[in-house]
Amino acid sequence: MLILTPFSAPRIWGTERLREYGADKSTTGSVYSVAGTDQLDVVALDTVNGDQSSLKTIVQSNPERFGLLPGEEYPIIVDMLGADADLSIQVHPTDQFARSQGLNYGKSESWVFLTAPTSGTVYSGLRNPQYKVQPDEFRSHPLTIVDEQPVEIGDYAFVPSGTVHAIRAGSLVYEIQQSTDITYRLYDYNRPGLNGQPRALDVEDALQNVVTTSKVQIQHWGATASVTEAAYHLSKLTISGKYDYVAPAGVATSVTVVAGAITVGDHTIHQGGSIIVPPGERTAIQGSATIIAATPRAYWREHTETISI
């Protein structure tokens, strides 16, 4: 098992509310607890041998232990995301586009809403899916092109790659995304970044990836729920007392505390924190908490040879 150390990332739309999830700044927009890429990499403690290193390094040193092949990185990123302003209207690369750029897969993502947006909606897809959007239109009047969709606290939202979308102000979510951490901004409200300079837009690249018929897919979750997407399986559990967790076969599972706290061995994991459990491994969890277990699915192996990272 790996015990992961979260880190905070400032954002122009960040919020003080993420301090409850381990944020160290009032401008924090994401508290990353699972990430093992060149751009985002958490510190991990290996409870088997006591070694501490980056998640990327540990996975690369023994990929088979985590259900991966040599050259594969841990394929998901998990964070707690909080927003006091709307995020940019954006799109992530499709699998097809990502492979044309030498990557194994694009980027789909999911959100579980712990706090709903003030507006009661997220931006989701295009108002007219048959309309061919021109780049200048997104620069001049984007909000007349993009559709909205209602969302409530407790909802689960799946964002397929290629979907135009944006989380809105007031939201606080558990977010899981594929580790191809690429975002193409279509519109950003003409606001400056943290450095005071205008934030770059990627309209042409974005429009190469937009799936005009795709929308954010929303379903309501109760205290216990599960869903299987192409890139990962998610299970939400509410535990009280002792719980024996056995990670499924396949790729190692990340377990994230979204409310409360758990104890595993001598380690306490507070809300916003995560562990990684190798496939088939049994872990005794103690505590009163809501957790989300995310098991990646290596679907990309069915479509392409693995590209070394």
Secondary structure, 3 states (H helix, E strand, C coil): CEEEECEEEECCCCCHHHHHHCCCCCCEEEEEEECECCCCECEEEECCCCCEEEHHHHHHHCHHHHCCCCCCCCCEEEEEEECCCCCCEEECCCHHHHHHCCCCCCCCEEEEEEECCCCCEEEEEECCCCCCCCHHHHHHCHHHCEEEEECCCCEEEEECCCCCEECCCCCEEEEEEECCCCCEEEECCCCECCCCCECCCCHHHHHHHCCCCCCCEEEECCCCEEEECCCEEEEEEEEEEEEEEECCCCCCEEEEEEEEEEEECCEEEECCCEEEECCCCEEEEEEEEEEEEEEECCHHHHCCCCCCC
